[in-house]
Amino acid sequence: MAQNVPVQAFKLGEQGLTQIFGELEARLMDAVWTLQEASVQEVIDHLGGTLNYKTTMTVLNRLVGKGVLQRRKVGKAFFYSATASRDELLAGVFDRMVRGMFNAEFRQIALAQMIETAQTVDPQILDDLSRLIQQRKNEK
């Protein structure tokens, strides 16, 4: 699991990857994960060919700066790839969120609210949570 996730914010009002990235950043990350490694033009083509080259390159480089992409130069072109899989990145983001919620000051209210919300959203979540807790206890 990625412990040093460079994502600093989680936007509760958004959906999907836009909860942790801007809209264009999320689209570009999805493209790079799908393509595994890609040049700026390959990313643009994958997303339908309508994005501006310079804007795409700037945002890809911003994602490199954030530590979620890496790039390598081949001839005159840069090729971008993710530093972690989508699942690894999301696991790291949620690890940081949960650790923040479960600090000593907020632990009880966080646990109580998580259970209350799970029951409201879908009672099956509590069964899933109980099963996962039991599996973890059995591993020890």
N, C-alpha and C positions, 0 to 999 in steps of 0.2 A: 504494500500500500504506500502510495506517495505521501510522505510526511511533510515535506517542504513544498507544499502547493503554493505557487505564487499568487493565486487569486486572493484578493483582499476583501471583496464584498460579495454578498449574496442578496440579490434583489427579489424580495418576496412577491412583488406585484407582477413579475414577468413569468414567462413559461419557458421550459426547456433550457437550452444553453444560454439564452439571453438573461437567465438569472445570475450568471457569473461572467458573461461577456457582453459587449455591445452587440447590436444586431448584426452588423457586418462581420465583426470578429467571430461570432458564433457560426455564421455561414462559411467563413473561410476555414475555421477549425474543422467543421464537418467535412468540407471538401478535402482537406489535407488528410484527415483520418481515413476517408474513403480511398483516396489515391495513394496513400502511404508516403509517397515522396513526389513532389511536383514543383515545376517552375511556376512563376507568376502566370504565364500565359496558359499553362495547363489548368491551373485553378480557375482562371477566368472562363476558359472553355467549358470546364466541368459545370460551372454555375450558369451556363446559358450564353456566355459571350457578351453580356451587356455591361459588365463592370469596367470602369476606367482603369487602365494599366497602372498609372502612377498611384492612384488611390489604393488599389489592391496591394501593390508593392509596399506602400507606406504602412498599411495595416498589418501585413505579414511581418514586416520588420518590427513593428510595435509588439507583436506577439512573440517575436524572438526576444525582444527586450524584457518582456514579462516572464520569460523562461518557459513558455509552453510550446514554442517551436524552436527548432534549430535550423541552421541553413549551412549549405556547403556550396562552394563555387565550382562549377564545371564550365571551363571556357569562360565565356562572358556572362553566363546565366547563373543565377542562384537557384538551388533546389531546397525546398522546405520540407521538413518532416516534424512530426510531433515528438516531444520529449517523453510523453507517456501516452498510453492508450486512453481512450475516452473513459473507460471504466476506472482505470487507475487515477485519472485526474479527478473524476467525480468522487471516488472513494476518499481521496485526500481532502477535497473540499468539505465533504460531510464529516470527516474525522475532525477537522478544525472546528466546524460548527458545533458538533456534539461536545467536544472538549470544552469549548467556550460556554455552552449551556450548563454543563455538569461541573463547573467550578464549585467550590464549597458553598459560596453564597447563594447560588441558584439551583443547586442539585435537586432539592425536594420539590420545588415548584415546577422545575423542568420535567422531572419524571411524572409528576401528577398530571401536568397538562398534556404531556405526550400520550399518556394512557387515556385521558378523557377525549382528546382529539381523535385518537385511533378508534375508540368506541363509536364516536359520532360519524366518522368518515366511512368506516367499514368494520364491523365487529370481527371479521376474519383476520384483520391485522393483529388483534390481541392474541388470537390462536397462533398466528405465524410468529409473533414475538415470543410467546411462551415456548414454542417448539425450538426456536433459535437459542433461547436462554438455556433450555435443557440440553441441547446439543453441546453448547459451550461448556456447561458444567460437566458433562460426560467426558469431554476431551481432557479434563484435568486429572 
